[in-house]
Amino acid sequence: MQSYFSFSSAIILLGVFLNYQTLLPASISQKAKWVSPNPQDTLFLQGEVLYRNSCAACHVYTSKHNIGTAPNLKGVQMRWKDYPKEDLYNFIRNSPKMIQEGHPKAVKVANQWDGVMTAYPELSAKDIELMLYFIEKETYGDE
């Protein structure tokens, strides 16, 4: 009798797991699938892969609210507009170094959040441009 209930429970859980997309509202379900709005846009797709591998665990970009454990990336380039783009790129590559050196924007971000961003020294300028392109296109579309 006990094995029957265990087996039945496992089947039910498997069914829920396999069909969880149908239980979500359409807007959440669509985001969860990571569907490109333009599958022909290779820059977008490359940026999406980089974002998912480097940023998605901590950052969001889809809401004006901070839902992740780190700053929302929606509008990140605008928030760094008073500094050369290389400063944002260097922050992505090694924020602890910029904070230690006293960069005003890096220090401000560090003071607003608990913890320090993981360093990504391996990201090239092209990689960062692709990620930012993805975030801007996904956030604002073709506005």
Buried (B, 14 or more C-beta within 10 A) or exposed (E): EEEEEEEEEEEEEEEEEEEEEEEEEEEEEEEEEEEBEEEEBEEBBBBBEBBEEBBBEBBBBBEEEBEBEBBBBBBBEEBBEEBEBEBBBBBBBBBBBBBEEEBEBBBEBBEEEEEBBBBBEEBEEEBBBBBBBBBBBBBEEEE
